[in-house]
Amino acid sequence: EKSNIPLWDESQFTIENLNTKYVNPDFFVGIVDNTVIGGFILVERDDDYWPSNSNDKAFYFHKFVIKNGYGSLGYSKAMLDWVKKYCKDNYKEYLRLDFDETREYVKNMYLSNGFNPIDEVHDKMANN
């Protein structure tokens, strides 16, 4: 079930804030009929959530969003499939991410797209 409770504060999505939070972030957007319908960030290091794993074998996937009205049209899966292929094309063995497991819809989306839970982190940097 979707919660319709914002996960992030919109102020976190300024270029300045994202460039401060992440080391050398790459920004990606999904476009349908000249409309940006979603996006995400990829980084090669994530010392906050994956400090012992931050190496050149993985991309770390953050701030995945799909615009309201596009969520149930298959674009989440299409974007996740694209980023998994992008990882392989760039010789990455892993695509790592974190999510709020209390959001069942998000949890199920990642699990149904082939992601496997590795570890649990509680309350670390909540809403970041």
FENFEN-V840720 format. One record per residue. RES is the residue in one small letter. OMEGA is omega as a letter, one per 20 degrees, with the letter a starting at -180 (999 if undefined). Layout:
res=RES omega=OMEGA
res=RES omega=OMEGA
This chain:
res=e omega=r
res=k omega=a
res=s omega=a
res=n omega=r
res=i omega=a
res=p omega=r
res=l omega=a
res=w omega=r
res=d omega=a
res=e omega=a
res=s omega=r
res=q omega=a
res=f omega=r
res=t omega=r
res=i omega=a
res=e omega=a
res=n omega=a
res=l omega=r
res=n omega=r
res=t omega=a
res=k omega=a
res=y omega=r
res=v omega=r
res=n omega=a
res=p omega=r
res=d omega=a
res=f omega=r
res=f omega=r
res=v omega=r
res=g omega=a
res=i omega=r
res=v omega=r
res=d omega=r
res=n omega=r
res=t omega=r
res=v omega=a
res=i omega=r
res=g omega=r
res=g omega=r
res=f omega=r
res=i omega=r
res=l omega=r
res=v omega=r
res=e omega=r
res=r omega=r
res=d omega=a
res=d omega=r
res=d omega=a
res=y omega=a
res=w omega=a
res=p omega=a
res=s omega=a
res=n omega=a
res=s omega=r
res=n omega=a
res=d omega=a
res=k omega=a
res=a omega=r
res=f omega=r
res=y omega=a
res=f omega=a
res=h omega=r
res=k omega=r
res=f omega=a
res=v omega=r
res=i omega=a
res=k omega=r
res=n omega=a
res=g omega=a
res=y omega=a
res=g omega=a
res=s omega=a
res=l omega=r
res=g omega=a
res=y omega=r
res=s omega=r
res=k omega=a
res=a omega=a
res=m omega=r
res=l omega=r
res=d omega=r
res=w omega=a
res=v omega=r
res=k omega=r
res=k omega=r
res=y omega=r
res=c omega=r
res=k omega=r
res=d omega=a
res=n omega=r
res=y omega=r
res=k omega=r
res=e omega=a
res=y omega=r
res=l omega=a
res=r omega=r
res=l omega=r
res=d omega=r
res=f omega=r
res=d omega=a
res=e omega=r
res=t omega=r
res=r omega=a
res=e omega=a
res=y omega=a
res=v omega=r
res=k omega=a
res=n omega=r
res=m omega=a
res=y omega=r
res=l omega=a
res=s omega=r
res=n omega=r
res=g omega=r
res=f omega=a
res=n omega=r
res=p omega=a
res=i omega=a
res=d omega=r
res=e omega=r
res=v omega=a
res=h omega=r
res=d omega=r
res=k omega=r
res=m omega=a
res=a omega=r
res=n omega=r
res=n omega=999
